[in-house]
């Protein structure tokens, strides 16, 4: 006979928690896997686990806003005739027209232009509105080839060959039928209203040697003017970075698992890839081993939220960062003003990740004309520019406190780690010590 003490509350399993139980029941009832947007929701070591060591006696700080701290960055100086110069090292990541509304894409272009930085097309081609409102526009060249044409390659300011994405390294994209409007269907040469899945690999190359050929083709099409980026998901950053450099890339974009996506399997988002923090140092090491650090630029993305995150990524060796989810929040996504409508969709503003459904009340991740009209691209662009300005000022403030007159002068020596995991991933000493796991000694 068992006896349960009524004074002891029932204890739930940490392994079979409420979310896990609900997912088992959902899978059993439907027979299909869960698809969603956004990035991982599990907690992984991140930039919050690092702290800066400001100047005191042993280091000389810069004075407030009176002493200059430069934030400019040049991307694509290795081979391109026309490398791009940005006022801030914070760029806007690729998010497609299709995943996002036309107004949202216009807002991203407007905001990036006001801030003096670049934005990126994403899958599905280039719209005239996006090109018209983006001073510096990066054109993504993806396995799907949706919307790809030589004219738009030449209209772009840089080309990003997408090999992988942080939310789904090794996986292709999805765009469900309800978001394939007449215009999206025309741009992608797809039937309207039919689910679309992008390929997980490029159709005309099977390995690193073919990537070199593809980069050469793109250079010839664009008369060697445009910087060529190669974007990879965070999985094997040392080797992927080294191979991208050897294939002739001007810039390597490395996307950690906190990076978002328009839609993919939830099991992918939560279980494939590596945290952004774990990706940076191996990539930097690859560049250093090849004698290419700062010659081939490294752009880091995946969970960048603040100027502190920017400064930490640059201190670890990156040249610039890219933001996606944060940019959408800045222009109005997940805004509590639409909470009542989010509730009707069975979610809440802070947790909304059903971007693939196309019912976003904020008018951002939708192709519904009435919902999309809710987003004023001019006002939203100003909000994004304000956010980018604040992030840049925050990064400058930290750099000055460390005695640096350029964000690129930040270095690993300026950081310490709060946890063993972060210390090991970033190869930064644990706070109060000169040691990190794997270094040896104490």
Secondary structure by P-SEA (a helix, b strand, c coil): cccccccccbbbbccccaaaaaaaaaaaaccbbbbbccccccccccccccccccccccccccccccbbbbcccccccccccbbbbbcccccccccccccccaaaaaaaaaaaaaaccccccccccccaaaaaaccbbbbbbccccccccaaaaaaccbbbbcccccccccbbbbbccccccaaaaaaacccccbbbbbbccccccccaaaaaaaaaaaaaaacccbbbbbbbcccaaaaaaaaaaaacccbbbbbcccccccccccccccccccccccccaaaaaaaaaacccccbbbbbbcccccaaaaaaaaaacccbbbbcaaaaaaaccccccaaaaaaaacccccccccccccccccccccccccccccccaaaaaaaaaaaaaaaaaaaaaaaaaacccccccccccccccccaaaaaaacccccccccccccccc
